[in-house]
Amino acid sequence: MQKILIANRGEIARRVIRAARGLGIRTAVVYSDADADALFVREADESVRLEGTAAADTYLMANLIIEAAQQVGADAVHPGYGFLSENADFAEACVAAGMTFIGPPPAAIRSMGDKVTSKEIMAASGVPTLQGVTVTDGEGQDLRAALADIGLPAIVKASAGGGGRGMRVVNTADELLGAVESAQREAKAAFGDGTVFIERYIAPSRHIEVQIVADDHGQVAALFERECSIQRRHQKVVEEAPSPVVDEAWRARLMDAAVKAARAVDYRGAGTVEFIAGNDGTFAFLEMNTRLQVEHPVTECITGLDLVALQIAVARGEALPAEALNPTIDGHAIEVRLCAEDPAAGYLPVSGTFEVFEFGGEGIRVDTGVESGSVVSPYYDSMVAKVIAHGPTRRIAADRLADALARARLHGLTTNRDLLVRILRSPEFLAGDTTTDFLQRVDGLTDPLTSELTHRHHAVAAALAVASARAAGRDVQTGLPIGWRNNRATLESVELKGEGDPIKVAYHLQNPTAPIVEVNDEPVSIELHAAGAGQVDLTIGGVRRCYRVQLLGVAGSDGVLVDSVNGSSAFALVDPLPAPGANGPAGGLIAPMPGAIVRVLVAEGDAVAAGTPLLVMEAMKMEHTITSPADGVVRSINVAQGTQVERGAVLVEMAEEAS
């Protein structure tokens, strides 16, 4: 194996590049137009453009990827995860084209990719399963009767794919048809297959999975369990290994079931057997992911194994090494998925540019596809990084990870960073109380980390940095102190808009070490030690701190970014003489993100109540319903099904309901 074509993007493409380089193997990647400037494209030895932006036109086009692999002379293809990684036809096409598919045999992918078939195979192999029914296209299928047999609550799942897409929880019989139709649409868009099935939804529960690796020599290694119970919209948020509740006896039964599952389908390569479990040690088969998992780093951390290197070794026909067949657990590892989304707004995905993206910390690993200046597009998954901490104990790993996240400099896009820190520091998490309903039952997780007082302190640092930059840029009276004026009764001031209400900072810096400062007209006692465009060192309230400050544009004209040990703030300088602005039409509902309109649910002239669904958008491979903010009448609809919209586009205009 001399060259691998990586049929994926982002952090997983970079991960495969890193492993391949360690083995002396060259790499090539494919990339969409949206990813032309991405890190993984620059790091690969070669790359081939796939014209277009949507996944359906690029990363899901098997024929184009095969052609690209042949064009660069690759003798193997690594699919990563997602996209075509669990597509048996793609695996077969790679083999037919004379290339090694770094993954399991197509037959195993096909049997496990269909969740209905996989459950039948597992049941026959002695692995516990849940009752379910497949939704067919034939008319006359009595889904309500099937639901009555299964029981409530139930869950609709996509038969193909994974990652939480094409899944809907059903709490009442009246919700069933809408949930099925929505899940079918999302599954079709994400995986090209709209087949769904219904099974009993067990809640609260735990999501526990076992990492396995199998070779061509009859050996199957079970590399312990991972717990992935903390989820939103059925997508994992926090993953850890080992599970905080699994004891040795339970672990042995889980690993035995996982090995049975692998042998039942003559598995090869790396894969994961997922189970739904209770706190009492009971568990049932959910699915088998016939690929590398997003959360594989936590297993690597506690075992010391390189799972991508093992994938490549197995694909080359090598036997599993002794360290894989006789693994041991070293400490504890926790991974979080950092996503470009707003948890306080219902986990709404966001897109745009990271002005700053910086991490550090003891025992911290960051797998990411972005850097400062990277653009996050609306076309793919919202995850921008996996941040992993490894420590001798679970508590140390959790504390290290929370601290690294809190200290990270993340500016330009809203992320779920604050949510992740609050999860890791919550008493429930630290006690191991991490069932699948965690995000619903634990209060305060979406509260911001940065307090109002900290924002005020950051505003002072921002104002002083702006003043320093303005002074450095002057070309007259350069010998005078910053902000010198012969009328001391008048203070210079800037108004900063960040989180919450604008903050006005007025200052007089003629005495550089003890300046006069007012915040919103209230005096603030400070001692200024140093001020520059990159850092402000000052004492406020008797505590000295260094504030990292980044000015965007000339002297912060495009914004000011501030980070300290207590949090982060981003400010815009408020124009004292704003132009008459276009705040959008009165009553206009704007697009909260770029995306495509999937369905329009109302017509012009319709009277709607607050909360009524108006239309459905698809962004970052998820559906999002736009609802009416108040009672009123639909005055105009500016989009149609299939319309691509940018963030801020006016979708629907409302009028107050006629009296």
LOVEXMAR-675852 format. One record per residue (C-alpha): x negated, y negated, z negated; chain. Coordinates in nm, 2 decimals. Example, Ala and Ser with C-alpha at 12.3 -4.5 7.8 and 13.67 -1.06 7.14 Angstrom:
<sites>
     px     py     pz c
  -1.23   0.45  -0.78 A
  -1.37   0.11  -0.71 A
</sites>
This chain:
<sites>
     px     py     pz c
   0.00   0.00   0.00 A
  -0.17  -0.31   0.13 A
   0.10  -0.58   0.15 A
   0.44  -0.62  -0.02 A
   0.72  -0.83   0.12 A
   0.92  -0.97  -0.17 A
   1.29  -0.99  -0.07 A
   1.38  -1.24  -0.34 A
   1.31  -1.59  -0.48 A
   1.23  -1.79  -0.79 A
   1.07  -1.64  -1.10 A
   1.11  -1.28  -1.01 A
   0.92  -1.34  -0.68 A
   0.64  -1.50  -0.88 A
   0.65  -1.21  -1.12 A
   0.60  -0.96  -0.84 A
   0.32  -1.17  -0.69 A
   0.14  -1.17  -1.02 A
   0.16  -0.80  -1.06 A
   0.06  -0.73  -0.70 A
  -0.24  -0.96  -0.72 A
  -0.35  -0.77  -1.03 A
  -0.35  -0.45  -0.82 A
  -0.53  -0.61  -0.53 A
  -0.22  -0.61  -0.31 A
  -0.13  -0.90  -0.08 A
   0.21  -1.05  -0.08 A
   0.46  -1.22   0.15 A
   0.79  -1.38   0.08 A
   1.10  -1.49   0.26 A
   1.25  -1.83   0.18 A
   1.57  -2.03   0.26 A
   1.57  -2.39   0.36 A
   1.67  -2.48   0.00 A
   1.35  -2.31  -0.13 A
   1.10  -2.45   0.13 A
   0.91  -2.63  -0.14 A
   0.95  -2.37  -0.42 A
   0.66  -2.24  -0.63 A
   0.69  -1.88  -0.51 A
   0.65  -1.99  -0.15 A
   0.32  -2.17  -0.23 A
   0.19  -1.88  -0.44 A
   0.25  -1.60  -0.19 A
  -0.02  -1.52   0.07 A
   0.24  -1.56   0.35 A
   0.60  -1.66   0.39 A
   0.87  -1.64   0.65 A
   1.16  -1.89   0.67 A
   1.52  -1.77   0.68 A
   1.72  -2.05   0.83 A
   2.01  -2.17   0.61 A
   2.08  -2.23   0.24 A
   2.36  -2.00   0.13 A
   2.26  -1.66   0.01 A
   2.49  -1.49   0.26 A
   2.29  -1.65   0.54 A
   1.94  -1.58   0.40 A
   1.86  -1.36   0.10 A
   2.15  -1.12   0.17 A
   2.06  -1.08   0.54 A
   1.90  -0.74   0.54 A
   1.81  -0.74   0.91 A
   1.63  -1.07   0.89 A
   1.43  -0.95   0.59 A
   1.33  -0.63   0.76 A
   1.22  -0.84   1.06 A
   1.02  -1.07   0.84 A
   0.85  -0.77   0.67 A
   0.75  -0.64   1.02 A
   0.64  -0.98   1.13 A
   0.38  -1.01   0.84 A
   0.28  -0.64   0.86 A
   0.41  -0.55   0.52 A
   0.40  -0.18   0.44 A
   0.63  -0.21   0.13 A
   0.93  -0.42   0.02 A
   1.01  -0.52  -0.34 A
   1.37  -0.63  -0.38 A
   1.34  -0.79  -0.73 A
   1.68  -0.81  -0.89 A
   2.01  -0.94  -0.75 A
   2.06  -1.00  -0.38 A
   1.98  -0.67  -0.20 A
   1.81  -0.50  -0.49 A
   2.09  -0.25  -0.54 A
   2.19  -0.22  -0.17 A
   2.14   0.14  -0.06 A
   2.17   0.05   0.31 A
   1.89  -0.20   0.27 A
   1.67   0.06   0.10 A
   1.74   0.30   0.38 A
   1.66   0.04   0.64 A
   1.33  -0.03   0.48 A
   1.24   0.34   0.49 A
   1.36   0.37   0.85 A
   1.14   0.08   0.95 A
   0.84   0.27   0.81 A
   0.80   0.07   0.49 A
   0.81   0.19   0.12 A
   1.10   0.06  -0.07 A
   0.98  -0.02  -0.43 A
   1.29   0.11  -0.60 A
   1.49   0.43  -0.65 A
   1.61   0.66  -0.37 A
   1.90   0.52  -0.17 A
   2.12   0.81  -0.29 A
   2.07   0.71  -0.65 A
   2.14   0.34  -0.57 A
   2.46   0.44  -0.39 A
   2.59   0.66  -0.66 A
   2.51   0.42  -0.94 A
   2.61   0.11  -0.74 A
   2.97   0.23  -0.74 A
   3.07   0.19  -1.10 A
   3.36   0.43  -1.05 A
   3.14   0.70  -0.90 A
   2.87   0.64  -1.16 A
   3.11   0.69  -1.45 A
   3.23   1.02  -1.30 A
   2.87   1.14  -1.27 A
   2.79   1.03  -1.63 A
   3.09   1.21  -1.77 A
   2.99   1.53  -1.59 A
   2.64   1.49  -1.74 A
   2.76   1.46  -2.09 A
   2.72   1.09  -2.13 A
   3.01   0.92  -2.31 A
   3.23   0.70  -2.08 A
   3.54   0.48  -2.10 A
   3.87   0.54  -1.91 A
   3.93   0.32  -1.61 A
   4.11   0.28  -1.27 A
   4.00   0.16  -0.93 A
   4.20  -0.11  -0.76 A
   4.28   0.00  -0.40 A
   4.39  -0.20  -0.11 A
   4.69   0.02  -0.05 A
   5.03  -0.13  -0.12 A
   5.24   0.01  -0.40 A
   4.96   0.07  -0.65 A
   5.12   0.00  -0.98 A
   4.85  -0.19  -1.16 A
   5.08  -0.27  -1.46 A
   5.14   0.10  -1.52 A
   4.76   0.17  -1.50 A
   4.71  -0.12  -1.74 A
   4.96   0.04  -1.98 A
   4.76   0.36  -1.98 A
   4.43   0.18  -2.03 A
   4.56  -0.06  -2.30 A
   4.49  -0.42  -2.38 A
   4.27  -0.61  -2.39 A
   4.12  -0.48  -2.06 A
   3.85  -0.60  -1.82 A
   3.84  -0.62  -1.45 A
   3.49  -0.55  -1.31 A
   3.33  -0.55  -0.97 A
   3.23  -0.20  -0.86 A
   2.92  -0.33  -0.68 A
   2.66  -0.57  -0.82 A
   2.63  -0.70  -1.17 A
   2.52  -1.00  -1.36 A
   2.87  -1.07  -1.50 A
   3.00  -1.17  -1.16 A
   3.34  -1.04  -1.05 A
   3.44  -0.98  -1.42 A
   3.76  -1.10  -1.59 A
   3.91  -1.02  -1.93 A
   4.28  -0.95  -1.93 A
   4.47  -1.01  -2.26 A
   4.83  -0.99  -2.13 A
   4.99  -0.80  -1.84 A
   5.09  -1.13  -1.68 A
   4.72  -1.22  -1.64 A
   4.63  -0.90  -1.45 A
   4.71  -0.99  -1.09 A
   4.53  -1.33  -1.10 A
   4.23  -1.18  -1.27 A
   4.21  -0.90  -1.01 A
   4.23  -1.15  -0.72 A
   3.98  -1.39  -0.87 A
   3.73  -1.10  -0.95 A
   3.77  -0.96  -0.59 A
   3.69  -1.30  -0.44 A
   3.39  -1.36  -0.66 A
   3.26  -1.00  -0.61 A
   3.30  -1.03  -0.23 A
   3.11  -1.36  -0.23 A
   2.83  -1.24  -0.46 A
   2.78  -0.88  -0.33 A
   2.97  -0.85   0.00 A
   3.20  -0.59  -0.16 A
   3.53  -0.69  -0.32 A
   3.61  -0.36  -0.48 A
   3.70  -0.39  -0.85 A
   3.82  -0.16  -1.13 A
   3.99  -0.20  -1.46 A
   3.89  -0.04  -1.79 A
   3.95  -0.10  -2.16 A
   3.78  -0.40  -2.31 A
   3.61  -0.33  -2.64 A
   3.56  -0.63  -2.86 A
   3.38  -0.71  -3.07 A
   3.10  -0.48  -2.95 A
   2.73  -0.47  -2.87 A
   2.57  -0.45  -2.53 A
   2.27  -0.21  -2.57 A
   2.06  -0.08  -2.29 A
   1.77   0.15  -2.24 A
   1.48   0.09  -2.00 A
   1.38   0.40  -1.81 A
   1.10   0.48  -1.56 A
   1.09   0.80  -1.36 A
   0.82   0.93  -1.12 A
   0.81   1.19  -0.84 A
   0.66   1.45  -1.07 A
   0.97   1.52  -1.28 A
   0.88   1.29  -1.56 A
   1.13   1.04  -1.71 A
   1.02   0.79  -1.97 A
   1.26   0.61  -2.20 A
   1.10   0.28  -2.32 A
   1.33   0.21  -2.61 A
   1.64  -0.01  -2.62 A
   1.72  -0.38  -2.57 A
   2.01  -0.56  -2.72 A
   2.18  -0.81  -2.49 A
   2.50  -0.88  -2.67 A
   2.50  -1.26  -2.68 A
   2.67  -1.34  -2.35 A
   2.87  -1.62  -2.19 A
   3.11  -1.53  -1.90 A
   2.97  -1.18  -1.93 A
   2.62  -1.30  -1.84 A
   2.34  -1.24  -2.09 A
   2.20  -1.54  -2.28 A
   1.97  -1.38  -2.54 A
   1.80  -1.04  -2.51 A
   1.57  -0.87  -2.76 A
   1.38  -0.55  -2.82 A
   1.42  -0.35  -3.03 A
   1.79  -0.40  -3.14 A
   1.82  -0.54  -3.49 A
   2.08  -0.27  -3.58 A
   1.96   0.05  -3.40 A
   1.79   0.30  -3.64 A
   1.57   0.59  -3.53 A
   1.85   0.84  -3.51 A
   2.07   0.61  -3.30 A
   1.77   0.52  -3.08 A
   1.70   0.89  -3.01 A
   2.06   0.95  -2.90 A
   2.05   0.64  -2.68 A
   1.73   0.74  -2.52 A
   1.84   1.10  -2.47 A
   2.16   0.97  -2.29 A
   1.96   0.74  -2.07 A
   1.72   1.02  -1.97 A
   2.03   1.24  -1.89 A
   2.16   0.96  -1.67 A
   1.84   0.93  -1.48 A
   1.80   1.30  -1.42 A
   2.17   1.33  -1.31 A
   2.09   1.12  -1.00 A
   1.73   1.23  -0.94 A
   1.61   0.88  -1.03 A
   1.27   0.73  -0.93 A
   1.12   0.40  -1.04 A
   1.24   0.15  -1.30 A
   1.60   0.13  -1.41 A
   1.83   0.05  -1.70 A
   2.11   0.24  -1.85 A
   2.36   0.01  -2.01 A
   2.60   0.10  -2.30 A
   2.88  -0.06  -2.49 A
   2.83   0.01  -2.86 A
   2.98  -0.03  -3.20 A
   2.80  -0.11  -3.52 A
   2.87   0.25  -3.63 A
   2.64   0.40  -3.38 A
   2.90   0.50  -3.12 A
   2.84   0.41  -2.76 A
   2.98   0.46  -2.41 A
   2.82   0.43  -2.06 A
   2.88   0.09  -1.89 A
   2.66   0.11  -1.58 A
   2.31   0.19  -1.45 A
   2.12  -0.09  -1.30 A
   1.90   0.07  -1.03 A
   1.64  -0.21  -1.03 A
   1.42  -0.42  -1.26 A
   1.62  -0.62  -1.51 A
   1.60  -0.99  -1.58 A
   1.51  -0.91  -1.94 A
   1.23  -0.66  -1.87 A
   0.97  -0.89  -2.03 A
   1.09  -0.80  -2.39 A
   1.02  -0.43  -2.32 A
   0.68  -0.52  -2.18 A
   0.60  -0.73  -2.49 A
   0.67  -0.45  -2.74 A
   0.52  -0.16  -2.53 A
   0.23  -0.34  -2.37 A
   0.33  -0.19  -2.03 A
   0.36  -0.38  -1.70 A
   0.69  -0.26  -1.56 A
   0.63  -0.41  -1.21 A
   0.29  -0.24  -1.19 A
   0.47   0.09  -1.29 A
   0.72   0.04  -1.02 A
   0.45   0.00  -0.76 A
   0.26   0.30  -0.90 A
   0.56   0.52  -0.88 A
   0.63   0.40  -0.52 A
   0.28   0.50  -0.43 A
   0.35   0.85  -0.56 A
   0.15   0.82  -0.88 A
   0.25   1.00  -1.20 A
   0.35   0.80  -1.50 A
   0.06   0.74  -1.74 A
   0.04   0.87  -2.09 A
   0.11   0.53  -2.24 A
   0.45   0.52  -2.06 A
   0.54   0.88  -2.16 A
   0.44   0.82  -2.52 A
   0.53   0.46  -2.59 A
   0.52   0.29  -2.92 A
   0.69  -0.02  -3.05 A
   0.46  -0.32  -3.13 A
   0.65  -0.59  -3.32 A
   0.96  -0.77  -3.18 A
   1.03  -0.97  -2.87 A
   1.32  -1.21  -2.79 A
   1.40  -1.36  -2.45 A
   1.64  -1.64  -2.37 A
   1.77  -1.75  -2.03 A
   1.72  -2.12  -1.98 A
   1.99  -2.24  -1.74 A
   2.07  -2.56  -1.56 A
   2.42  -2.59  -1.71 A
   2.61  -2.79  -1.97 A
   2.74  -2.57  -2.25 A
   2.94  -2.86  -2.40 A
   3.13  -2.89  -2.07 A
   3.23  -2.52  -2.05 A
   2.89  -2.41  -1.92 A
   2.93  -2.61  -1.61 A
   2.63  -2.56  -1.38 A
   2.43  -2.86  -1.27 A
   2.18  -2.92  -0.99 A
   1.92  -3.18  -0.92 A
   1.55  -3.25  -0.99 A
   1.35  -3.17  -1.30 A
   1.15  -3.49  -1.37 A
   0.96  -3.30  -1.64 A
   0.94  -2.93  -1.71 A
   0.68  -2.84  -1.97 A
   0.65  -2.56  -2.22 A
   0.39  -2.44  -2.47 A
   0.36  -2.25  -2.80 A
   0.20  -1.96  -2.98 A
   0.31  -1.62  -2.86 A
   0.52  -1.77  -2.58 A
   0.57  -1.64  -2.23 A
   0.75  -1.84  -1.97 A
   0.87  -1.68  -1.64 A
   1.00  -1.95  -1.42 A
   1.04  -2.06  -1.06 A
   1.03  -2.43  -1.13 A
   0.79  -2.70  -1.24 A
   0.80  -3.08  -1.29 A
   0.95  -3.22  -0.97 A
   1.13  -2.90  -0.87 A
   1.48  -2.93  -0.72 A
   1.74  -2.69  -0.85 A
   1.99  -2.63  -0.58 A
   2.36  -2.54  -0.61 A
   2.32  -2.23  -0.39 A
   2.18  -1.98  -0.63 A
   2.20  -1.87  -0.99 A
   2.17  -2.14  -1.26 A
   1.89  -1.97  -1.45 A
   1.57  -2.17  -1.42 A
   1.34  -1.98  -1.66 A
   1.31  -1.69  -1.90 A
   1.14  -1.79  -2.22 A
   1.00  -1.50  -2.43 A
   0.85  -1.49  -2.77 A
   0.66  -1.19  -2.92 A
   0.58  -1.16  -3.29 A
   0.50  -0.90  -3.56 A
   0.86  -0.94  -3.69 A
   1.20  -1.04  -3.56 A
   1.20  -1.35  -3.77 A
   0.86  -1.47  -3.65 A
   0.96  -1.41  -3.29 A
   1.29  -1.60  -3.34 A
   1.11  -1.89  -3.51 A
   0.84  -1.91  -3.25 A
   1.09  -1.91  -2.97 A
   1.32  -2.17  -3.13 A
   1.02  -2.40  -3.19 A
   0.89  -2.37  -2.84 A
   1.23  -2.45  -2.69 A
   1.28  -2.75  -2.92 A
   0.93  -2.89  -2.83 A
   0.97  -2.83  -2.46 A
   0.98  -3.14  -2.24 A
   1.29  -3.09  -2.01 A
   1.41  -3.40  -1.84 A
   1.62  -3.47  -1.53 A
   1.87  -3.19  -1.56 A
   2.11  -3.08  -1.84 A
   2.01  -2.74  -1.97 A
   2.14  -2.50  -2.23 A
   1.82  -2.55  -2.44 A
   2.00  -2.70  -2.74 A
   2.24  -2.41  -2.74 A
   1.96  -2.15  -2.73 A
   1.78  -2.32  -3.03 A
   2.09  -2.33  -3.24 A
   2.16  -1.96  -3.16 A
   1.81  -1.86  -3.27 A
   1.82  -2.07  -3.59 A
   2.18  -1.96  -3.69 A
   2.22  -1.75  -4.00 A
   2.43  -1.50  -3.80 A
   2.15  -1.44  -3.54 A
   1.88  -1.41  -3.81 A
   2.10  -1.16  -3.99 A
   2.13  -0.95  -3.67 A
   2.51  -1.02  -3.64 A
   2.49  -1.04  -3.27 A
   2.81  -0.89  -3.12 A
   2.95  -0.99  -2.78 A
   3.18  -1.24  -2.93 A
   2.89  -1.44  -3.09 A
   2.94  -1.76  -2.89 A
   3.31  -1.76  -2.96 A
   3.30  -1.71  -3.33 A
   2.99  -1.91  -3.44 A
   3.06  -2.28  -3.48 A
   2.84  -2.57  -3.39 A
   2.63  -2.40  -3.12 A
   2.70  -2.66  -2.85 A
   2.61  -2.96  -3.08 A
   2.31  -3.15  -2.95 A
   1.98  -3.11  -3.14 A
   1.88  -3.47  -3.11 A
   2.06  -3.68  -3.38 A
   2.19  -4.03  -3.33 A
   1.92  -4.17  -3.56 A
   1.65  -3.99  -3.35 A
   1.80  -4.15  -3.04 A
   1.77  -4.49  -3.20 A
   1.40  -4.42  -3.29 A
   1.34  -4.30  -2.94 A
   1.50  -4.62  -2.80 A
   1.25  -4.82  -3.00 A
   0.96  -4.62  -2.86 A
   1.10  -4.66  -2.51 A
   1.14  -5.04  -2.55 A
   0.78  -5.07  -2.67 A
   0.65  -4.86  -2.39 A
   0.84  -5.07  -2.14 A
   0.71  -5.39  -2.30 A
   0.35  -5.25  -2.28 A
   0.39  -5.15  -1.91 A
   0.53  -5.49  -1.82 A
   0.24  -5.66  -2.00 A
  -0.01  -5.44  -1.82 A
   0.14  -5.53  -1.49 A
   0.13  -5.91  -1.53 A
  -0.13  -6.12  -1.35 A
  -0.09  -6.45  -1.54 A
  -0.17  -6.54  -1.90 A
  -0.33  -6.19  -1.95 A
  -0.50  -6.30  -2.27 A
  -0.17  -6.36  -2.46 A
  -0.02  -6.09  -2.68 A
   0.27  -5.88  -2.54 A
   0.59  -6.07  -2.55 A
   0.43  -6.40  -2.67 A
   0.66  -6.70  -2.67 A
   0.64  -7.03  -2.84 A
   1.00  -7.00  -2.95 A
   1.00  -6.73  -3.22 A
   1.37  -6.76  -3.28 A
   1.43  -6.59  -2.95 A
   1.35  -6.22  -2.91 A
   1.29  -6.03  -2.60 A
   1.53  -5.74  -2.55 A
   1.62  -5.44  -2.34 A
   1.94  -5.24  -2.33 A
   1.91  -4.87  -2.29 A
   2.18  -4.62  -2.19 A
   2.14  -4.26  -2.29 A
   2.35  -4.03  -2.50 A
   2.65  -4.22  -2.64 A
   2.68  -4.59  -2.65 A
   2.41  -4.82  -2.51 A
   2.13  -4.92  -2.75 A
   2.00  -5.28  -2.75 A
   1.64  -5.31  -2.87 A
   1.52  -5.67  -2.94 A
   1.16  -5.73  -3.03 A
   0.89  -5.99  -3.09 A
   0.53  -5.85  -3.05 A
   0.32  -6.15  -3.13 A
   0.19  -5.96  -3.44 A
   0.11  -5.63  -3.26 A
   0.08  -5.42  -3.57 A
   0.39  -5.54  -3.75 A
   0.63  -5.65  -3.47 A
   0.98  -5.78  -3.54 A
   1.23  -5.52  -3.41 A
   1.61  -5.51  -3.41 A
   1.83  -5.22  -3.30 A
   2.18  -5.33  -3.21 A
   2.12  -5.65  -3.40 A
   2.01  -5.47  -3.72 A
   1.65  -5.53  -3.84 A
   1.42  -5.22  -3.83 A
   1.10  -5.21  -4.03 A
   0.82  -5.05  -3.82 A
   0.45  -5.04  -3.80 A
   0.30  -5.01  -3.45 A
  -0.02  -4.83  -3.42 A
  -0.05  -4.79  -3.05 A
   0.18  -4.84  -2.75 A
   0.12  -4.73  -2.39 A
   0.30  -4.60  -2.09 A
   0.24  -4.24  -2.20 A
   0.26  -4.25  -2.58 A
   0.38  -4.47  -2.86 A
   0.24  -4.42  -3.21 A
   0.45  -4.59  -3.47 A
   0.59  -4.57  -3.83 A
   0.96  -4.60  -3.88 A
   1.12  -4.55  -4.22 A
   0.78  -4.47  -4.38 A
   0.72  -4.18  -4.14 A
   0.46  -4.20  -3.87 A
   0.52  -4.01  -3.55 A
   0.38  -4.00  -3.20 A
   0.64  -4.03  -2.93 A
   0.56  -3.91  -2.58 A
   0.70  -4.15  -2.33 A
   0.72  -4.13  -1.95 A
   0.83  -4.43  -1.75 A
   1.00  -4.36  -1.42 A
   0.96  -4.63  -1.15 A
   0.80  -4.96  -1.22 A
   0.78  -5.02  -1.60 A
   1.07  -4.78  -1.65 A
   1.30  -4.93  -1.39 A
   1.42  -4.58  -1.29 A
   1.44  -4.45  -1.65 A
   1.25  -4.37  -1.96 A
   1.19  -4.02  -2.10 A
   1.10  -3.98  -2.47 A
   1.01  -3.67  -2.66 A
   0.92  -3.63  -3.03 A
   0.92  -3.35  -3.29 A
   1.28  -3.43  -3.36 A
   1.41  -3.40  -3.00 A
   1.43  -3.56  -2.66 A
   1.61  -3.86  -2.51 A
   1.64  -4.00  -2.16 A
   1.73  -4.36  -2.11 A
   1.83  -4.58  -1.82 A
   1.75  -4.95  -1.84 A
   2.08  -5.14  -1.82 A
   2.08  -5.40  -1.56 A
   2.18  -5.73  -1.73 A
   2.33  -5.85  -1.40 A
   2.50  -5.54  -1.24 A
   2.64  -5.56  -0.89 A
   3.02  -5.51  -0.86 A
   3.02  -5.14  -0.88 A
   3.21  -4.86  -0.72 A
   3.33  -4.66  -1.01 A
   3.55  -4.45  -0.78 A
   3.91  -4.49  -0.71 A
   4.15  -4.52  -1.00 A
   4.28  -4.18  -1.10 A
   4.02  -4.00  -0.89 A
   3.89  -3.65  -0.99 A
   3.53  -3.61  -0.89 A
   3.33  -3.30  -0.82 A
   3.12  -3.22  -1.13 A
   2.86  -3.04  -0.92 A
   2.78  -2.96  -0.56 A
   2.98  -2.66  -0.43 A
   3.24  -2.53  -0.20 A
   3.62  -2.55  -0.23 A
   3.75  -2.20  -0.26 A
   4.12  -2.27  -0.31 A
   4.35  -2.57  -0.33 A
   4.63  -2.50  -0.57 A
   4.85  -2.81  -0.54 A
   5.00  -3.03  -0.27 A
   5.03  -3.40  -0.24 A
   5.34  -3.52  -0.43 A
   5.33  -3.24  -0.68 A
   5.40  -3.34  -1.04 A
   5.15  -3.17  -1.27 A
   5.10  -3.14  -1.64 A
   4.77  -3.19  -1.82 A
   4.56  -2.88  -1.78 A
   4.72  -2.77  -1.46 A
   4.47  -2.60  -1.22 A
   4.43  -2.82  -0.91 A
   4.16  -2.64  -0.72 A
   3.89  -2.39  -0.75 A
   3.52  -2.46  -0.67 A
   3.24  -2.21  -0.62 A
   2.89  -2.32  -0.73 A
   2.59  -2.12  -0.83 A
   2.78  -1.80  -0.74 A
   3.05  -1.87  -1.00 A
   3.41  -1.99  -0.97 A
   3.51  -2.31  -1.15 A
   3.86  -2.44  -1.19 A
   3.93  -2.81  -1.17 A
   4.23  -2.91  -1.39 A
   4.44  -3.22  -1.43 A
   4.32  -3.43  -1.72 A
   4.67  -3.57  -1.78 A
   5.03  -3.55  -1.67 A
   5.08  -3.72  -1.34 A
   5.15  -3.68  -0.97 A
   4.90  -3.57  -0.70 A
   4.87  -3.88  -0.48 A
   4.61  -3.74  -0.23 A
   4.39  -3.44  -0.17 A
   4.06  -3.52  -0.01 A
   3.93  -3.16   0.05 A
   4.05  -2.83   0.20 A
   3.96  -2.47   0.15 A
   3.60  -2.42   0.27 A
   3.50  -2.78   0.23 A
   3.14  -2.83   0.10 A
   3.12  -3.12  -0.15 A
   2.84  -3.31  -0.32 A
   2.84  -3.40  -0.69 A
   3.06  -3.71  -0.74 A
   3.28  -3.65  -0.44 A
   3.64  -3.75  -0.50 A
   3.84  -3.44  -0.47 A
   4.19  -3.53  -0.58 A
   4.35  -3.87  -0.66 A
   4.62  -3.88  -0.92 A
   4.89  -4.13  -1.01 A
   5.08  -4.17  -1.33 A
   5.40  -3.97  -1.33 A
   5.70  -4.18  -1.22 A
   5.92  -4.27  -1.51 A
</sites>
